[in-house]
Amino acid sequence: MKMKSATILAATLLSCSMLAAQVTVYRATDRRNAADARINDGQWRIDPDGMSTFEGPNFTAANKPCRVSIVILRVNSLPPQGTTGQVQGMPTGYVGEYTPQHGGNGHWSIRAPAGTVDATLQQAITTYVIAQQVASINNTYTGGSRSRCQTPAAPNLANRAVKRTAKASLRAGAR
């Protein structure tokens, strides 16, 4: 009887620890200025498998001064290929899938529900990053121009995109 109770207890503890597991993954991003990270839909390239991210020990991006973090729930570090978990703070169906076949050890793909267009996933990521305030300094950056990499209050565009948008608005208003 004691052996059976011990087995049940061990199984319960294991399943509870699995439910509480989570992995934090990172994606590099540019800086907007000396204070803010550049956070906008254009920063998130979507590949056929989703947006590439990496677990901390496997994250290196020497060319981008900032990074954002994303938490994937109910998964363990370096699980079997194809393991998925809900992205914390994103709508149901937005998941991280462990995909080492697409980027090596520690590679996770952030995906939207089936049938979702890339632009919608990009918007959801931008909304998530701003709401969760998850931009920070990329410690693997080797460039010279630094930023505090704070999360802005709203999406910020590259200077050229802002100028194009302003010119288009002026032309539209002149008609």
C-alpha positions in Angstrom: 0.0 0.0 0.0 2.8 2.4 0.9 4.5 1.7 -2.5 1.3 2.5 -4.4 0.8 5.8 -2.4 4.4 6.8 -3.1 3.9 6.1 -6.9 0.7 8.2 -7.0 2.5 11.0 -5.1 5.4 10.9 -7.4 3.2 11.0 -10.5 1.2 13.9 -9.0 4.3 15.9 -8.3 5.7 15.2 -11.8 2.5 16.3 -13.5 2.3 19.5 -11.3 5.9 20.4 -12.2 5.1 19.9 -15.9 2.1 22.2 -15.6 4.2 24.9 -14.0 7.1 24.6 -16.6 7.7 27.4 -19.0 10.4 28.6 -21.4 11.5 32.1 -22.1 12.6 32.7 -25.7 14.1 35.8 -27.3 14.0 37.7 -30.6 16.5 40.4 -31.5 15.2 43.8 -32.6 16.7 47.1 -33.7 16.8 50.3 -31.6 14.6 53.3 -32.3 16.8 55.8 -30.4 19.0 55.9 -27.3 16.0 55.1 -25.1 13.7 52.8 -27.0 13.8 49.5 -28.9 12.2 49.6 -32.3 8.9 47.8 -31.8 6.6 47.6 -34.8 5.1 44.9 -37.1 8.0 45.3 -39.6 10.5 43.9 -37.0 8.9 40.4 -37.0 9.9 38.4 -40.1 7.5 35.5 -40.5 8.9 32.4 -42.1 6.8 29.4 -43.2 7.3 27.9 -39.7 6.5 31.2 -37.9 8.7 33.8 -36.2 12.1 32.4 -35.1 13.1 32.8 -31.5 15.7 31.1 -29.3 16.1 30.0 -25.7 18.5 32.1 -23.6 21.6 29.9 -23.8 21.2 29.6 -27.6 20.3 33.2 -28.3 23.0 35.2 -30.1 22.4 38.2 -32.2 25.5 40.4 -32.4 24.0 42.8 -35.0 20.9 44.0 -33.0 21.1 46.0 -29.8 17.8 45.1 -28.3 15.7 41.9 -27.7 12.2 41.0 -26.7 11.3 38.0 -24.5 8.3 35.7 -25.0 7.2 33.2 -22.4 5.9 29.8 -23.7 3.7 28.0 -21.1 3.5 24.3 -20.1 6.8 23.3 -21.8 10.3 22.4 -20.7 13.6 23.5 -22.1 14.8 21.6 -25.2 11.8 19.3 -25.4 11.1 16.8 -28.3 10.7 18.4 -31.7 7.1 19.6 -32.3 6.3 20.3 -28.7 4.0 23.3 -28.4 2.8 25.6 -25.6 0.6 28.6 -25.4 2.3 32.0 -25.5 1.7 33.8 -22.2 -0.4 36.9 -22.7 -1.4 36.2 -26.3 -4.8 35.1 -27.5 -5.6 31.4 -27.4 -4.1 29.5 -30.3 -0.9 31.6 -30.5 1.8 29.1 -29.6 5.5 28.5 -29.5 6.6 25.2 -31.2 10.0 23.7 -30.6 11.5 23.5 -34.1 15.3 22.7 -33.9 15.1 21.5 -37.5 14.6 25.2 -38.6 17.3 26.9 -36.6 19.3 24.4 -34.4 19.2 23.6 -30.8 17.0 26.0 -28.7 15.0 27.2 -31.8 11.3 27.9 -31.2 8.8 29.2 -33.8 6.0 31.5 -32.7 2.9 30.7 -34.7 -0.7 31.9 -35.0 -3.8 29.7 -35.4 -4.1 28.0 -38.7 -5.4 30.3 -41.5 -4.1 33.4 -39.8 -2.3 35.8 -42.2 1.3 36.9 -41.4 0.3 40.5 -40.9 -2.1 39.4 -38.1 0.7 37.5 -36.3 3.0 40.5 -36.7 0.3 42.8 -35.1 -0.3 40.3 -32.3 3.5 40.2 -31.5 3.7 44.0 -31.5 0.7 44.3 -29.2 2.1 41.6 -26.9 5.6 43.2 -26.6 4.1 46.6 -25.8 1.5 45.3 -23.4 3.9 43.0 -21.6 6.8 45.6 -21.6 9.3 42.9 -22.6 12.0 44.8 -24.6 15.5 44.8 -23.0 19.2 45.2 -23.8 20.6 42.4 -26.0 23.8 41.4 -24.1 25.2 39.6 -27.2 25.2 42.8 -29.3 28.7 43.8 -30.4 28.0 47.1 -32.3 28.9 50.5 -31.1 25.6 52.3 -30.9 23.8 51.4 -27.7 20.3 52.0 -26.5 18.5 51.4 -23.1 16.1 49.3 -25.2 13.0 50.3 -23.3 9.6 49.2 -24.6 7.8 52.2 -26.2 4.3 53.1 -25.2 3.1 52.6 -28.9 4.6 51.0 -32.0 7.4 53.1 -33.5 8.3 53.2 -37.1 11.6 53.7 -38.9 12.2 57.3 -39.8 11.7 56.5 -43.5 8.4 54.9 -42.9 7.2 57.8 -40.8 8.2 60.3 -43.5 6.5 58.2 -46.2 3.3 57.9 -44.1 3.4 61.7 -43.4 3.9 62.5 -47.2 1.1 60.1 -48.2 -1.2 61.8 -45.6 -0.4 65.2 -46.9 -1.0 64.2 -50.5 -4.3 62.6 -49.6 -5.4 65.7 -47.7 -4.5 67.9 -50.7 -7.0 66.2 -53.0 
